[in-house]
């Protein structure tokens, strides 16, 4: 499919390059990746590149540094799910009990 569609080929190359940056913690390569993305006619990736540019320092840090807030985000997501399940049914005391007992 990639050989017959240059857009798919370019998209595949960019996604794979970003995956390498992510898995091998090569955040210093991000500016070059953004330039390469903008050179191809891929509007959806241009939107992604614009979003990354808005917070470039944080994205580079996330791609480079070994620390992650993934565990905290997982707990926040779990608490929000429990809260959505209870929508309008009870107050904070029941939410607290459900969060503590759900562990």
N, CA, C and O of each residue as an XYZ file, in Angstrom:
412
protein
N       0.826     -1.182      0.000
C       0.000      0.000      0.000
C       0.875      1.252      0.000
O       0.571      2.234     -0.677
N       1.972      1.204      0.772
C       2.858      2.368      0.854
C       3.506      2.688     -0.484
O       3.753      3.857     -0.782
N       3.783      1.686     -1.288
C       4.440      1.934     -2.578
C       3.506      2.606     -3.575
O       3.965      3.282     -4.496
N       2.195      2.426     -3.400
C       1.218      2.992     -4.336
C       0.650      4.334     -3.877
O       0.009      5.037     -4.658
N       0.879      4.688     -2.626
C       0.312      5.935     -2.103
C       1.409      6.707     -1.362
O       1.777      6.339     -0.247
N       1.926      7.762     -1.971
C       3.024      8.503     -1.339
C       2.634      9.149     -0.012
O       3.475      9.303      0.874
N       1.355      9.528      0.131
C       0.915     10.133      1.391
C       0.988      9.125      2.538
O       1.434      9.454      3.637
N       0.547      7.895      2.270
C       0.612      6.847      3.294
C       2.067      6.530      3.626
O       2.408      6.305      4.787
N       2.911      6.514      2.617
C       4.327      6.249      2.843
C       4.945      7.330      3.730
O       5.665      7.014      4.678
N       4.672      8.595      3.432
C       5.209      9.694      4.235
C       4.663      9.646      5.656
O       5.407      9.838      6.618
N       3.372      9.391      5.788
C       2.756      9.296      7.109
C       3.403      8.175      7.924
O       3.702      8.356      9.104
N       3.616      7.036      7.304
C       4.238      5.897      7.971
C       5.650      6.251      8.443
O       6.028      5.926      9.568
N       6.419      6.910      7.594
C       7.780      7.287      7.965
C       7.790      8.231      9.170
O       8.594      8.072     10.088
N       6.882      9.222      9.153
C       6.831     10.190     10.248
C       6.388      9.535     11.554
O       6.950      9.813     12.613
N       5.397      8.679     11.481
C       4.914      8.011     12.693
C       5.996      7.101     13.262
O       6.202      7.069     14.475
N       6.680      6.369     12.406
C       7.764      5.490     12.879
C       8.911      6.299     13.481
O       9.483      5.902     14.496
N       9.247      7.423     12.865
C      10.316      8.268     13.404
C       9.928      8.812     14.781
O      10.760      8.876     15.686
N       8.657      9.204     14.931
C       8.198      9.696     16.233
C       8.227      8.567     17.263
O       8.591      8.794     18.417
N       7.851      7.365     16.861
C       7.886      6.219     17.774
C       9.307      5.931     18.249
O       9.514      5.584     19.412
N      10.278      6.071     17.363
C      11.682      5.872     17.754
C      12.086      6.940     18.766
O      12.734      6.634     19.768
N      11.706      8.196     18.509
C      12.011      9.271     19.469
C      11.412      8.963     20.828
O      12.044      9.189     21.860
N      10.210      8.455     20.825
C       9.504      8.168     22.066
C      10.133      6.999     22.818
O      10.376      7.098     24.020
N      10.394      5.916     22.137
C      10.888      4.718     22.815
C      12.369      4.808     23.184
O      12.808      4.185     24.150
N      13.125      5.571     22.428
C      14.561      5.676     22.699
C      14.946      6.993     23.368
O      16.127      7.322     23.475
N      13.939      7.741     23.816
C      14.137      9.022     24.514
C      15.089      9.950     23.758
O      16.146     10.329     24.261
N      14.689     10.299     22.547
C      15.502     11.164     21.686
C      14.773     12.479     21.412
O      14.562     12.850     20.257
N      14.394     13.172     22.467
C      13.658     14.424     22.328
C      14.395     15.505     21.572
O      13.773     16.407     21.010
N      15.716     15.424     21.551
C      16.497     16.436     20.835
C      16.258     16.380     19.331
O      16.589     17.331     18.623
N      15.691     15.287     18.833
C      15.395     15.156     17.400
C      14.039     15.762     17.022
O      13.699     15.814     15.840
N      13.268     16.217     17.999
C      11.921     16.738     17.716
C      11.913     17.918     16.745
O      11.109     17.902     15.813
N      12.765     18.951     16.905
C      12.709     20.065     15.937
C      12.925     19.612     14.489
O      12.247     20.099     13.585
N      13.857     18.691     14.261
C      14.078     18.179     12.899
C      12.859     17.415     12.396
O      12.501     17.506     11.222
N      12.221     16.657     13.294
C      11.018     15.893     12.932
C       9.900     16.848     12.529
O       9.191     16.602     11.553
N       9.741     17.942     13.281
C       8.697     18.921     12.957
C       8.932     19.555     11.597
O       7.986     19.765     10.839
N      10.185     19.862     11.281
C      10.513     20.433      9.963
C      10.165     19.424      8.866
O       9.580     19.789      7.846
N      10.524     18.167      9.076
C      10.240     17.140      8.068
C       8.736     16.956      7.871
O       8.277     16.758      6.746
N       7.970     17.019      8.955
C       6.511     16.873      8.861
C       5.922     18.015      8.048
O       5.041     17.794      7.217
N       6.394     19.222      8.276
C       5.843     20.388      7.575
C       6.192     20.403      6.087
O       5.532     21.091      5.308
N       7.209     19.662      5.689
C       7.599     19.635      4.280
C       6.670     18.757      3.439
O       6.625     18.902      2.218
N       5.928     17.846      4.080
C       5.000     16.979      3.349
C       3.595     17.552      3.408
O       3.252     18.298      4.325
N       2.788     17.197      2.421
C       1.412     17.684      2.348
C       0.493     16.741      3.129
O      -0.269     15.971      2.544
N       0.580     16.817      4.457
C      -0.233     15.976      5.340
C      -0.907     16.872      6.380
O      -0.362     17.075      7.465
N      -2.095     17.413      6.058
C      -2.741     18.384      6.947
C      -2.959     17.879      8.378
O      -2.849     18.657      9.326
N      -3.262     16.605      8.543
C      -3.500     16.107      9.895
C      -2.212     16.142     10.720
O      -2.259     16.439     11.913
N      -1.087     15.849     10.118
C       0.180     15.943     10.836
C       0.592     17.395     11.061
O       1.281     17.700     12.034
N       0.177     18.290     10.170
C       0.467     19.706     10.380
C      -0.268     20.197     11.627
O       0.270     20.999     12.390
N      -1.481     19.723     11.830
C      -2.239     20.078     13.031
C      -1.533     19.553     14.275
O      -1.423     20.269     15.270
N      -1.057     18.321     14.232
C      -0.306     17.749     15.345
C       0.961     18.563     15.605
O       1.281     18.860     16.756
N       1.672     18.920     14.559
C       2.904     19.698     14.706
C       2.620     21.061     15.339
O       3.397     21.534     16.170
N       1.523     21.686     14.953
C       1.157     22.975     15.549
C       0.870     22.816     17.037
O       1.265     23.662     17.839
N       0.192     21.750     17.404
C      -0.081     21.487     18.818
C       1.186     21.236     19.604
O       1.320     21.707     20.733
N       2.111     20.503     19.027
C       3.389     20.233     19.685
C       4.175     21.532     19.845
O       4.812     21.747     20.876
N       4.135     22.395     18.834
C       4.858     23.673     18.904
C       4.355     24.569     20.026
O       5.130     25.334     20.600
N       3.061     24.483     20.349
C       2.510     25.322     21.412
C       3.162     25.021     22.758
O       3.242     25.899     23.618
N       3.629     23.790     22.947
C       4.259     23.419     24.217
C       5.518     22.598     23.949
O       5.714     21.528     24.525
N       6.350     23.112     23.077
C       7.529     22.379     22.598
C       8.458     21.949     23.728
O       8.933     20.813     23.724
N       8.729     22.822     24.695
C       9.657     22.479     25.772
C       9.150     21.289     26.588
O       9.925     20.404     26.951
N       7.854     21.271     26.872
C       7.286     20.164     27.642
C       7.328     18.861     26.849
O       7.577     17.800     27.421
N       7.089     18.925     25.549
C       7.121     17.721     24.716
C       8.543     17.183     24.630
O       8.754     15.974     24.716
N       9.506     18.062     24.462
C      10.909     17.622     24.414
C      11.301     16.990     25.751
O      11.986     15.968     25.780
N      10.871     17.596     26.850
C      11.161     17.019     28.169
C      10.512     15.654     28.315
O      11.121     14.727     28.849
N       9.281     15.527     27.845
C       8.589     14.244     27.923
C       9.237     13.164     27.076
O       9.204     11.984     27.424
N       9.824     13.574     25.963
C      10.502     12.608     25.091
C      11.927     12.306     25.553
O      12.539     11.350     25.077
N      12.456     13.103     26.466
C      13.857     12.970     26.860
C      14.025     12.434     28.281
O      14.826     11.528     28.513
N      13.287     12.978     29.212
C      13.489     12.664     30.629
C      12.871     11.320     31.017
O      11.889     10.891     30.411
N      13.438     10.660     32.014
C      12.942      9.333     32.406
C      11.699      9.367     33.290
O      11.094      8.320     33.519
N      11.301     10.529     33.793
C      10.168     10.603     34.709
C       8.858     10.641     33.954
O       8.783     11.130     32.827
N       7.817     10.113     34.601
C       6.496     10.066     33.977
C       5.421     10.269     35.029
O       5.579      9.850     36.176
N       4.342     10.904     34.646
C       3.198     11.066     35.544
C       2.099     10.070     35.181
O       0.941     10.248     35.561
N       2.463      9.029     34.451
C       1.485      8.049     33.995
C       0.711      7.379     35.116
O      -0.499      7.184     34.999
N       1.389      7.024     36.202
C       0.708      6.358     37.319
C      -0.316      7.292     37.961
O      -1.426      6.869     38.283
N       0.049      8.549     38.147
C      -0.876      9.527     38.730
C      -2.065      9.733     37.808
O      -3.207      9.766     38.268
N      -1.812      9.872     36.509
C      -2.896     10.059     35.549
C      -3.840      8.858     35.546
O      -5.050      9.016     35.379
N      -3.293      7.666     35.729
C      -4.133      6.468     35.796
C      -5.079      6.509     36.981
O      -6.250      6.148     36.860
N      -4.573      6.950     38.133
C      -5.428      7.041     39.323
C      -6.497      8.122     39.146
O      -7.651      7.929     39.527
N      -6.108      9.252     38.570
C      -7.073     10.329     38.324
C      -8.169      9.836     37.382
O      -9.346     10.121     37.602
N      -7.797      9.106     36.344
C      -8.771      8.564     35.396
C      -9.729      7.591     36.092
O     -10.932      7.602     35.831
N      -9.189      6.756     36.973
C     -10.023      5.788     37.704
C     -11.020      6.512     38.609
O     -12.189      6.130     38.662
N     -10.579      7.544     39.316
C     -11.461      8.301     40.206
C     -12.548      9.004     39.407
O     -13.707      9.028     39.821
N     -12.184      9.574     38.269
C     -13.193     10.241     37.430
C     -14.222      9.248     36.913
O     -15.401      9.584     36.804
N     -13.789      8.014     36.588
C     -14.738      7.002     36.129
C     -15.732      6.665     37.240
O     -16.933      6.566     36.988
N     -15.242      6.490     38.457
C     -16.130      6.194     39.581
C     -17.100      7.348     39.794
O     -18.288      7.129     40.034
N     -16.604      8.563     39.709
C     -17.467      9.739     39.876
C     -18.546      9.791     38.802
O     -19.698     10.109     39.098
N     -18.182      9.478     37.545
C     -19.190      9.477     36.463
C     -20.250      8.415     36.704
O     -21.426      8.635     36.412
N     -19.847      7.268     37.234
C     -20.806      6.200     37.508
C     -21.824      6.632     38.552
O     -22.963      6.165     38.544
N     -21.419      7.518     39.448
C     -22.289      7.938     40.545
C     -23.028      9.237     40.247
O     -23.717      9.753     41.127
N     -22.914      9.769     39.072
C     -23.406     11.106     38.765
C     -24.784     11.373     39.360
O     -25.756     10.691     39.034
N     -24.856     12.377     40.238
C     -26.117     12.825     40.804
C     -26.696     11.934     41.888
O     -27.798     12.204     42.365
N     -26.004     10.891     42.292
C     -26.589      9.937     43.235
C     -26.209     10.192     44.680
O     -27.005      9.911     45.576
N     -25.040     10.707     44.931
C     -24.609     10.870     46.312
C     -23.523     11.929     46.396
O     -23.065     12.462     45.385
N     -23.131     12.215     47.609
C     -22.141     13.251     47.830
C     -20.723     12.721     47.958
O     -20.408     11.595     47.575
N     -19.886     13.581     48.511
C     -18.462     13.295     48.599
C     -18.169     12.076     49.473
O     -17.255     11.311     49.169
N     -18.928     11.883     50.552
C     -18.638     10.770     51.467
C     -18.729      9.415     50.763
O     -17.867      8.557     50.955
N     -19.769      9.221     49.950
C     -19.897      7.954     49.232
C     -18.805      7.820     48.174
O     -18.249      6.737     47.995
N     -18.493      8.905     47.476
C     -17.412      8.867     46.491
C     -16.097      8.467     47.181
O     -15.356      7.631     46.663
N     -15.817      9.045     48.316
C     -14.593      8.717     49.058
C     -14.556      7.233     49.406
O     -13.533      6.576     49.216
N     -15.652      6.707     49.909
C     -15.704      5.280     50.275
C     -15.492      4.395     49.054
O     -14.751      3.415     49.118
N     -16.136      4.734     47.945
C     -15.982      3.911     46.740
C     -14.551      3.940     46.214
O     -14.033      2.919     45.763
N     -13.908      5.110     46.271
C     -12.524      5.221     45.809
C     -11.610      4.388     46.692
O     -10.753      3.661     46.191
N     -11.786      4.490     47.991
C     -10.923      3.751     48.913
C     -11.148      2.250     48.855
O     -10.202      1.478     49.005
N     -12.394      1.824     48.639
C     -12.697      0.401     48.592
C     -12.427     -0.219     47.236
O     -12.340     -1.442     47.122
N     -12.292      0.606     46.199
C     -12.084      0.085     44.844
C     -10.670     -0.433     44.650
O     -10.423     -1.192     43.713
N      -9.757     -0.053     45.489
C      -8.357     -0.458     45.318
C      -8.133     -1.900     45.452
O      -6.998     -2.362     45.330
